Structures are given as C-alpha cells and as structure tokens.
Amino acid sequence: MHVKAARRQPLGVLIPLMFILTACSNSPNSVAQTPSASPVLTPYTTPTGAVTETQEAVEAPTSAVPESTATPFSHTIAAGETLVGLAERYGITLEALLAANPGVDARFLSVGLEINIPESDGSGVASDALATPSALPLDLTEPICYATTAGELWCFVLVENTQKALVDTVAGRVHLLDKDGVILSSAQAITPINAFEVGEAMPLVGYWQTPPAGWASAQGQLLSAYVAAEPQERYFASSVSNEETTIADNGRSAKLSGAVELPEGATPSLIWVLGIAYDAQGRVLGVRRWESDGDDKEFEFYVYSLGGEIVRVELLSEARP
C-alpha cells in the first residue's frame, strides 16, 4: 500500500502492543502466540539475527498440550490455539490439517469451533491423501528480536511475496540458537493478516514469555505459503486511501488514519488494516492491526515501536465477504 509522508508531533508515554492471531473469544487480535517445542528445520530458513533494545509487550496465553493420535477425530478450539500449534501437537503436517479443514481461516479461529484432525501414523507425517504442495519459497529476511523489560522476547521475520499471484496461509517458526548454533527453543509465527498481494511484505512474529537462557541468535523458518485458490471468492479487492501517518517526536509511535476503498456494491463481513513500522534500515519495529465488521471503513489507530525510532509505516488492507 502507499505510504504518505509522515510528520512528527509530541505524544505522551505510550505502551507498545503487538498482535499475533490466535483463537480468542471476544478480541481476536489482542492475544499473543505461545511458544512451541521440538523444532524441525526445513530448507526455507533465514540467517541468524540478534536481539535489540528493550521495550514492553503483552502477556501470552497458555494452553494444554493434547496427546498425539493415530485416528481421525475432531478438536474444539480453545483460547490461544493456532493451526500451526495443533498440527505440531497432534503429529501431523500443517498442510494436512488445512486440507482437512478447507473452510477454516487459520488466522481467525473462534473459541468453540470444531475442526477435523486427520489421521497420523505417529511419525508426524499425515496420510498421502491429505497432503498438499510444499510451501512456496518466499523471500525471508533475518529475524530482528526485541527483549522487553518484563523479560519477554518478540522476533520479526519479514516475508515478501515474490510470486506472480496473491499468496495466503503464510506461517512459520522462529528458532532461538545458542552460540554453537544449537536450537534451544522455537516459537510459532504467523502473519497478522491473511492475504499477500504481489510484491507486498509483512512479518512473521514469534513470541516468548520467557526465552531460554544462553540464546545468542535467532533463525526464521517458513512452514506454509500457498497461492490463494479462487481469491476472488475469499477476498474483495481493497486499498487504503487518504492515508496519513503522524510520527511522534521521539519516534516511538505513529498515528495512522485513512479509509478502505472497496469495489462498488461490496458488502464485507470483515475489514482489516495492518500498520507495519520500520526504522531507517528497513527493519520491522512493530505491527498493529485495526479491524471492522464491515460497516466502518474509516480507521484511526496507533502503531508502536519495540526498538528504535520509526521513520516510515506501511499500510496493508484485507476485506472478506
């Protein structure tokens, strides 16, 4: 999306907020991702990155880890759960879980929703009948991580859609490694909105409430990314107009406003606008998502920095029937 020239104005003390989308009851964009364990590396990994300066963040929910199973059954979504996490916990591939639940949006899981868990042989590989193609080789940057005063850790891996079509279902992991390159812990990571238009970039976000002691670097991994099937049925064409970005004098926050433009006669059930804050080196400093049930198309919200000074903000939009 286009970004207008920013101007600075004084603001008071602001608390940075980050949003990774997990299952929730009342506010689907206000909870943080829980860490995962036992990572498995794939060819699509990034170079390692280092931690930067300290800020505050929000607390992540926890959820029980179910036993793996060898037979198909259903699972009821609880607060804080993601499809990435459920695939790992039940010993199946994310691709198989998505194929078994074609109408389920991985970024908008409702508490109480029942999903199908496909058969697993216990090896972590789902049956061939449910397998889908491997993740597209999108461009990933090295992670940039921010420790907080509360002892938490946030890591961003910027992903760019280098394909020639709209891409969605983008998810992955962020790994924390020791000085010898051994993985100490991994966090599930997901993009704040679904649809990647051609040439757009947005971050995968990993979160640790308590990162492991002795970690020295971070590495990103892409688990899923697919060309959207029949995107005209999943998304309305949307764009941001009249956007205005006002960056605070200290560079730690930015006020964003504008409107979402849709095709004539479109009646969306959900509109999302994502603000991504960058520093002068093009590193992600923070993200925040605004949402509407479709009636309100004019937005105003703030995005906050977890690290240095914000110099620009990019706005992306998504609208669904």
TORKOL-4160 file (C-alpha; in steps of 0.2 Angstrom, whole numbers, padded with zeros to 4 digits, m for minus):
321
<pt num="1" X="0000" Y="0000" Z="0000"/>
<pt num="2" X="0005" Y="0018" Z="m0002"/>
<pt num="3" X="0013" Y="0027" Z="0012"/>
<pt num="4" X="0011" Y="0046" Z="0014"/>
<pt num="5" X="0025" Y="0057" Z="0021"/>
<pt num="6" X="0025" Y="0057" Z="0040"/>
<pt num="7" X="0025" Y="0072" Z="0051"/>
<pt num="8" X="0030" Y="0072" Z="0069"/>
<pt num="9" X="0020" Y="0079" Z="0084"/>
<pt num="10" X="0023" Y="0077" Z="0103"/>
<pt num="11" X="0014" Y="0062" Z="0112"/>
<pt num="12" X="0015" Y="0056" Z="0130"/>
<pt num="13" X="0021" Y="0039" Z="0136"/>
<pt num="14" X="0015" Y="0025" Z="0125"/>
<pt num="15" X="0015" Y="0007" Z="0128"/>
<pt num="16" X="0019" Y="m0004" Z="0113"/>
<pt num="17" X="0007" Y="m0018" Z="0108"/>
<pt num="18" X="0010" Y="m0032" Z="0096"/>
<pt num="19" X="m0003" Y="m0044" Z="0089"/>
<pt num="20" X="m0001" Y="m0062" Z="0083"/>
<pt num="21" X="m0018" Y="m0070" Z="0079"/>
<pt num="22" X="m0024" Y="m0085" Z="0089"/>
<pt num="23" X="m0040" Y="m0092" Z="0094"/>
<pt num="24" X="m0050" Y="m0080" Z="0106"/>
<pt num="25" X="m0067" Y="m0076" Z="0112"/>
<pt num="26" X="m0070" Y="m0058" Z="0111"/>
<pt num="27" X="m0055" Y="m0049" Z="0104"/>
<pt num="28" X="m0046" Y="m0060" Z="0090"/>
<pt num="29" X="m0032" Y="m0048" Z="0088"/>
<pt num="30" X="m0027" Y="m0045" Z="0106"/>
<pt num="31" X="m0018" Y="m0061" Z="0111"/>
<pt num="32" X="0000" Y="m0066" Z="0109"/>
<pt num="33" X="0007" Y="m0083" Z="0102"/>
<pt num="34" X="0013" Y="m0096" Z="0113"/>
<pt num="35" X="0030" Y="m0104" Z="0111"/>
<pt num="36" X="0032" Y="m0122" Z="0103"/>
<pt num="37" X="0045" Y="m0135" Z="0105"/>
<pt num="38" X="0054" Y="m0149" Z="0096"/>
<pt num="39" X="0058" Y="m0139" Z="0080"/>
<pt num="40" X="0061" Y="m0147" Z="0063"/>
<pt num="41" X="0072" Y="m0137" Z="0051"/>
<pt num="42" X="0067" Y="m0136" Z="0033"/>
<pt num="43" X="0077" Y="m0128" Z="0018"/>
<pt num="44" X="0067" Y="m0112" Z="0020"/>
<pt num="45" X="0077" Y="m0104" Z="0034"/>
<pt num="46" X="0085" Y="m0087" Z="0036"/>
<pt num="47" X="0102" Y="m0081" Z="0043"/>
<pt num="48" X="0103" Y="m0078" Z="0061"/>
<pt num="49" X="0099" Y="m0061" Z="0069"/>
<pt num="50" X="0102" Y="m0053" Z="0086"/>
<pt num="51" X="0092" Y="m0045" Z="0100"/>
<pt num="52" X="0090" Y="m0026" Z="0101"/>
<pt num="53" X="0085" Y="m0014" Z="0114"/>
<pt num="54" X="0071" Y="m0017" Z="0127"/>
<pt num="55" X="0053" Y="m0012" Z="0127"/>
<pt num="56" X="0037" Y="m0018" Z="0135"/>
<pt num="57" X="0025" Y="m0031" Z="0127"/>
<pt num="58" X="0009" Y="m0040" Z="0131"/>
<pt num="59" X="0007" Y="m0057" Z="0140"/>
<pt num="60" X="0004" Y="m0073" Z="0130"/>
<pt num="61" X="m0009" Y="m0086" Z="0135"/>
<pt num="62" X="m0005" Y="m0104" Z="0138"/>
<pt num="63" X="m0015" Y="m0120" Z="0133"/>
<pt num="64" X="m0014" Y="m0138" Z="0137"/>
<pt num="65" X="m0004" Y="m0150" Z="0125"/>
<pt num="66" X="m0015" Y="m0164" Z="0119"/>
<pt num="67" X="m0009" Y="m0182" Z="0116"/>
<pt num="68" X="m0005" Y="m0187" Z="0098"/>
<pt num="69" X="m0017" Y="m0198" Z="0090"/>
<pt num="70" X="m0017" Y="m0212" Z="0076"/>
<pt num="71" X="m0036" Y="m0210" Z="0071"/>
<pt num="72" X="m0046" Y="m0195" Z="0064"/>
<pt num="73" X="m0057" Y="m0185" Z="0076"/>
<pt num="74" X="m0062" Y="m0168" Z="0080"/>
<pt num="75" X="m0054" Y="m0155" Z="0091"/>
<pt num="76" X="m0063" Y="m0140" Z="0099"/>
<pt num="77" X="m0053" Y="m0124" Z="0098"/>
<pt num="78" X="m0048" Y="m0116" Z="0115"/>
<pt num="79" X="m0042" Y="m0098" Z="0118"/>
<pt num="80" X="m0024" Y="m0095" Z="0111"/>
<pt num="81" X="m0023" Y="m0111" Z="0100"/>
<pt num="82" X="m0017" Y="m0110" Z="0082"/>
<pt num="83" X="m0017" Y="m0122" Z="0067"/>
<pt num="84" X="0002" Y="m0122" Z="0067"/>
<pt num="85" X="0002" Y="m0127" Z="0085"/>
<pt num="86" X="m0011" Y="m0141" Z="0084"/>
<pt num="87" X="m0003" Y="m0148" Z="0069"/>
<pt num="88" X="0013" Y="m0150" Z="0079"/>
<pt num="89" X="0005" Y="m0156" Z="0094"/>
<pt num="90" X="m0005" Y="m0170" Z="0085"/>
<pt num="91" X="0010" Y="m0175" Z="0075"/>
<pt num="92" X="0003" Y="m0171" Z="0058"/>
<pt num="93" X="0008" Y="m0158" Z="0045"/>
<pt num="94" X="0000" Y="m0141" Z="0044"/>
<pt num="95" X="m0004" Y="m0144" Z="0026"/>
<pt num="96" X="m0014" Y="m0160" Z="0030"/>
<pt num="97" X="m0023" Y="m0150" Z="0044"/>
<pt num="98" X="m0028" Y="m0136" Z="0032"/>
<pt num="99" X="m0033" Y="m0149" Z="0018"/>
<pt num="100" X="m0044" Y="m0157" Z="0031"/>
<pt num="101" X="m0052" Y="m0141" Z="0036"/>
<pt num="102" X="m0054" Y="m0131" Z="0019"/>
<pt num="103" X="m0067" Y="m0119" Z="0026"/>
<pt num="104" X="m0057" Y="m0114" Z="0041"/>
<pt num="105" X="m0047" Y="m0097" Z="0041"/>
<pt num="106" X="m0030" Y="m0101" Z="0050"/>
<pt num="107" X="m0030" Y="m0083" Z="0057"/>
<pt num="108" X="m0047" Y="m0081" Z="0063"/>
<pt num="109" X="m0051" Y="m0096" Z="0074"/>
<pt num="110" X="m0066" Y="m0094" Z="0086"/>
<pt num="111" X="m0066" Y="m0102" Z="0103"/>
<pt num="112" X="m0078" Y="m0117" Z="0102"/>
<pt num="113" X="m0075" Y="m0120" Z="0084"/>
<pt num="114" X="m0073" Y="m0139" Z="0080"/>
<pt num="115" X="m0060" Y="m0144" Z="0067"/>
<pt num="116" X="m0055" Y="m0161" Z="0059"/>
<pt num="117" X="m0039" Y="m0169" Z="0065"/>
<pt num="118" X="m0034" Y="m0180" Z="0051"/>
<pt num="119" X="m0026" Y="m0197" Z="0053"/>
<pt num="120" X="m0007" Y="m0198" Z="0058"/>
<pt num="121" X="0004" Y="m0213" Z="0059"/>
<pt num="122" X="0013" Y="m0206" Z="0074"/>
<pt num="123" X="0028" Y="m0201" Z="0064"/>
<pt num="124" X="0022" Y="m0183" Z="0062"/>
<pt num="125" X="0018" Y="m0186" Z="0043"/>
<pt num="126" X="0000" Y="m0186" Z="0038"/>
<pt num="127" X="m0008" Y="m0198" Z="0026"/>
<pt num="128" X="m0004" Y="m0195" Z="0007"/>
<pt num="129" X="m0022" Y="m0192" Z="0004"/>
<pt num="130" X="m0022" Y="m0176" Z="0013"/>
<pt num="131" X="m0005" Y="m0170" Z="0008"/>
<pt num="132" X="m0004" Y="m0153" Z="m0001"/>
<pt num="133" X="0011" Y="m0145" Z="m0010"/>
<pt num="134" X="0026" Y="m0138" Z="m0001"/>
<pt num="135" X="0027" Y="m0120" Z="0005"/>
<pt num="136" X="0032" Y="m0108" Z="m0009"/>
<pt num="137" X="0050" Y="m0101" Z="m0007"/>
<pt num="138" X="0046" Y="m0084" Z="m0002"/>
<pt num="139" X="0060" Y="m0071" Z="0002"/>
<pt num="140" X="0063" Y="m0070" Z="0021"/>
<pt num="141" X="0074" Y="m0058" Z="0030"/>
<pt num="142" X="0085" Y="m0062" Z="0045"/>
<pt num="143" X="0075" Y="m0061" Z="0062"/>
<pt num="144" X="0076" Y="m0045" Z="0072"/>
<pt num="145" X="0072" Y="m0048" Z="0090"/>
<pt num="146" X="0067" Y="m0036" Z="0105"/>
<pt num="147" X="0069" Y="m0040" Z="0123"/>
<pt num="148" X="0056" Y="m0032" Z="0135"/>
<pt num="149" X="0058" Y="m0025" Z="0152"/>
<pt num="150" X="0046" Y="m0039" Z="0158"/>
<pt num="151" X="0058" Y="m0052" Z="0152"/>
<pt num="152" X="0048" Y="m0057" Z="0136"/>
<pt num="153" X="0055" Y="m0058" Z="0118"/>
<pt num="154" X="0047" Y="m0053" Z="0101"/>
<pt num="155" X="0055" Y="m0058" Z="0085"/>
<pt num="156" X="0050" Y="m0052" Z="0067"/>
<pt num="157" X="0054" Y="m0061" Z="0051"/>
<pt num="158" X="0049" Y="m0051" Z="0036"/>
<pt num="159" X="0042" Y="m0061" Z="0022"/>
<pt num="160" X="0040" Y="m0054" Z="0004"/>
<pt num="161" X="0028" Y="m0061" Z="m0009"/>
<pt num="162" X="0039" Y="m0064" Z="m0024"/>
<pt num="163" X="0026" Y="m0074" Z="m0033"/>
<pt num="164" X="0015" Y="m0068" Z="m0048"/>
<pt num="165" X="m0001" Y="m0071" Z="m0038"/>
<pt num="166" X="m0009" Y="m0067" Z="m0022"/>
<pt num="167" X="m0002" Y="m0079" Z="m0008"/>
<pt num="168" X="m0010" Y="m0084" Z="0009"/>
<pt num="169" X="m0009" Y="m0096" Z="0023"/>
<pt num="170" X="0009" Y="m0090" Z="0027"/>
<pt num="171" X="0015" Y="m0097" Z="0044"/>
<pt num="172" X="0032" Y="m0102" Z="0051"/>
<pt num="173" X="0043" Y="m0103" Z="0066"/>
<pt num="174" X="0057" Y="m0093" Z="0074"/>
<pt num="175" X="0071" Y="m0103" Z="0082"/>
<pt num="176" X="0082" Y="m0097" Z="0096"/>
<pt num="177" X="0100" Y="m0104" Z="0095"/>
<pt num="178" X="0115" Y="m0104" Z="0107"/>
<pt num="179" X="0132" Y="m0098" Z="0102"/>
<pt num="180" X="0136" Y="m0115" Z="0094"/>
<pt num="181" X="0121" Y="m0114" Z="0083"/>
<pt num="182" X="0111" Y="m0127" Z="0093"/>
<pt num="183" X="0092" Y="m0124" Z="0093"/>
<pt num="184" X="0086" Y="m0120" Z="0111"/>
<pt num="185" X="0068" Y="m0116" Z="0108"/>
<pt num="186" X="0056" Y="m0112" Z="0094"/>
<pt num="187" X="0040" Y="m0101" Z="0093"/>
<pt num="188" X="0026" Y="m0102" Z="0081"/>
<pt num="189" X="0025" Y="m0087" Z="0070"/>
<pt num="190" X="0010" Y="m0081" Z="0059"/>
<pt num="191" X="0007" Y="m0065" Z="0049"/>
<pt num="192" X="m0006" Y="m0053" Z="0056"/>
<pt num="193" X="m0017" Y="m0054" Z="0040"/>
<pt num="194" X="m0020" Y="m0067" Z="0028"/>
<pt num="195" X="m0018" Y="m0061" Z="0010"/>
<pt num="196" X="m0001" Y="m0056" Z="0002"/>
<pt num="197" X="m0003" Y="m0046" Z="m0013"/>
<pt num="198" X="0011" Y="m0047" Z="m0026"/>
<pt num="199" X="0026" Y="m0038" Z="m0020"/>
<pt num="200" X="0019" Y="m0035" Z="m0003"/>
<pt num="201" X="0029" Y="m0039" Z="0013"/>
<pt num="202" X="0024" Y="m0042" Z="0031"/>
<pt num="203" X="0032" Y="m0050" Z="0046"/>
<pt num="204" X="0030" Y="m0067" Z="0054"/>
<pt num="205" X="0030" Y="m0064" Z="0073"/>
<pt num="206" X="0037" Y="m0075" Z="0086"/>
<pt num="207" X="0035" Y="m0073" Z="0105"/>
<pt num="208" X="0042" Y="m0080" Z="0120"/>
<pt num="209" X="0036" Y="m0075" Z="0138"/>
<pt num="210" X="0052" Y="m0082" Z="0145"/>
<pt num="211" X="0066" Y="m0085" Z="0132"/>
<pt num="212" X="0079" Y="m0098" Z="0135"/>
<pt num="213" X="0094" Y="m0094" Z="0145"/>
<pt num="214" X="0110" Y="m0093" Z="0134"/>
<pt num="215" X="0102" Y="m0090" Z="0117"/>
<pt num="216" X="0113" Y="m0080" Z="0106"/>
<pt num="217" X="0104" Y="m0078" Z="0089"/>
<pt num="218" X="0088" Y="m0081" Z="0080"/>
<pt num="219" X="0083" Y="m0090" Z="0064"/>
<pt num="220" X="0067" Y="m0089" Z="0054"/>
<pt num="221" X="0058" Y="m0104" Z="0045"/>
<pt num="222" X="0044" Y="m0104" Z="0033"/>
<pt num="223" X="0031" Y="m0118" Z="0036"/>
<pt num="224" X="0017" Y="m0114" Z="0024"/>
<pt num="225" X="0013" Y="m0102" Z="0010"/>
<pt num="226" X="0002" Y="m0106" Z="m0005"/>
<pt num="227" X="m0005" Y="m0097" Z="m0020"/>
<pt num="228" X="m0023" Y="m0092" Z="m0015"/>
<pt num="229" X="m0036" Y="m0103" Z="m0023"/>
<pt num="230" X="m0050" Y="m0093" Z="m0030"/>
<pt num="231" X="m0045" Y="m0077" Z="m0021"/>
<pt num="232" X="m0060" Y="m0068" Z="m0029"/>
<pt num="233" X="m0071" Y="m0078" Z="m0018"/>
<pt num="234" X="m0061" Y="m0076" Z="m0002"/>
<pt num="235" X="m0056" Y="m0058" Z="m0003"/>
<pt num="236" X="m0063" Y="m0042" Z="m0010"/>
<pt num="237" X="m0051" Y="m0031" Z="m0019"/>
<pt num="238" X="m0046" Y="m0017" Z="m0007"/>
<pt num="239" X="m0035" Y="m0002" Z="m0005"/>
<pt num="240" X="m0031" Y="0012" Z="0008"/>
<pt num="241" X="m0035" Y="0030" Z="0003"/>
<pt num="242" X="m0032" Y="0046" Z="0011"/>
<pt num="243" X="m0019" Y="0038" Z="0022"/>
<pt num="244" X="m0010" Y="0049" Z="0035"/>
<pt num="245" X="0005" Y="0045" Z="0046"/>
<pt num="246" X="0010" Y="0056" Z="0060"/>
<pt num="247" X="0026" Y="0050" Z="0069"/>
<pt num="248" X="0029" Y="0056" Z="0087"/>
<pt num="249" X="0044" Y="0067" Z="0091"/>
<pt num="250" X="0053" Y="0053" Z="0100"/>
<pt num="251" X="0049" Y="0041" Z="0086"/>
<pt num="252" X="0042" Y="0028" Z="0097"/>
<pt num="253" X="0024" Y="0028" Z="0090"/>
<pt num="254" X="0014" Y="0033" Z="0075"/>
<pt num="255" X="m0004" Y="0038" Z="0072"/>
<pt num="256" X="m0012" Y="0031" Z="0057"/>
<pt num="257" X="m0028" Y="0036" Z="0049"/>
<pt num="258" X="m0037" Y="0034" Z="0032"/>
<pt num="259" X="m0051" Y="0024" Z="0023"/>
<pt num="260" X="m0053" Y="0007" Z="0015"/>
<pt num="261" X="m0059" Y="0008" Z="m0003"/>
<pt num="262" X="m0069" Y="m0007" Z="m0010"/>
<pt num="263" X="m0077" Y="m0011" Z="m0026"/>
<pt num="264" X="m0094" Y="m0004" Z="m0029"/>
<pt num="265" X="m0108" Y="m0014" Z="m0021"/>
<pt num="266" X="m0096" Y="m0024" Z="m0010"/>
<pt num="267" X="m0103" Y="m0029" Z="0007"/>
<pt num="268" X="m0088" Y="m0036" Z="0018"/>
<pt num="269" X="m0091" Y="m0046" Z="0034"/>
<pt num="270" X="m0073" Y="m0041" Z="0040"/>
<pt num="271" X="m0060" Y="m0027" Z="0036"/>
<pt num="272" X="m0043" Y="m0027" Z="0042"/>
<pt num="273" X="m0029" Y="m0014" Z="0041"/>
<pt num="274" X="m0012" Y="m0018" Z="0046"/>
<pt num="275" X="0001" Y="m0005" Z="0051"/>
<pt num="276" X="0020" Y="m0010" Z="0050"/>
<pt num="277" X="0033" Y="0002" Z="0057"/>
<pt num="278" X="0050" Y="0002" Z="0051"/>
<pt num="279" X="0067" Y="0010" Z="0056"/>
<pt num="280" X="0079" Y="0019" Z="0044"/>
<pt num="281" X="0087" Y="0002" Z="0040"/>
<pt num="282" X="0071" Y="m0006" Z="0034"/>
<pt num="283" X="0069" Y="m0017" Z="0050"/>
<pt num="284" X="0052" Y="m0020" Z="0057"/>
<pt num="285" X="0049" Y="m0011" Z="0074"/>
<pt num="286" X="0031" Y="m0015" Z="0077"/>
<pt num="287" X="0015" Y="m0020" Z="0070"/>
<pt num="288" X="m0003" Y="m0017" Z="0074"/>
<pt num="289" X="m0020" Y="m0022" Z="0066"/>
<pt num="290" X="m0036" Y="m0012" Z="0065"/>
<pt num="291" X="m0052" Y="m0022" Z="0061"/>
<pt num="292" X="m0070" Y="m0018" Z="0057"/>
<pt num="293" X="m0086" Y="m0029" Z="0055"/>
<pt num="294" X="m0088" Y="m0021" Z="0038"/>
<pt num="295" X="m0099" Y="m0006" Z="0042"/>
<pt num="296" X="m0084" Y="0006" Z="0047"/>
<pt num="297" X="m0072" Y="0009" Z="0033"/>
<pt num="298" X="m0063" Y="0024" Z="0040"/>
<pt num="299" X="m0049" Y="0020" Z="0053"/>
<pt num="300" X="m0038" Y="0028" Z="0065"/>
<pt num="301" X="m0026" Y="0019" Z="0077"/>
<pt num="302" X="m0008" Y="0019" Z="0083"/>
<pt num="303" X="0007" Y="0008" Z="0080"/>
<pt num="304" X="0021" Y="0007" Z="0092"/>
<pt num="305" X="0040" Y="0004" Z="0092"/>
<pt num="306" X="0048" Y="m0011" Z="0101"/>
<pt num="307" X="0065" Y="m0004" Z="0097"/>
<pt num="308" X="0072" Y="0012" Z="0089"/>
<pt num="309" X="0064" Y="0027" Z="0080"/>
<pt num="310" X="0050" Y="0024" Z="0067"/>
<pt num="311" X="0054" Y="0033" Z="0051"/>
<pt num="312" X="0040" Y="0025" Z="0040"/>
<pt num="313" X="0024" Y="0015" Z="0041"/>
<pt num="314" X="0017" Y="0004" Z="0028"/>
<pt num="315" X="m0002" Y="0000" Z="0027"/>
<pt num="316" X="m0010" Y="m0016" Z="0021"/>
<pt num="317" X="m0028" Y="m0020" Z="0020"/>
<pt num="318" X="m0039" Y="m0035" Z="0018"/>
<pt num="319" X="m0058" Y="m0037" Z="0016"/>
<pt num="320" X="m0068" Y="m0053" Z="0016"/>
<pt num="321" X="m0086" Y="m0057" Z="0010"/>
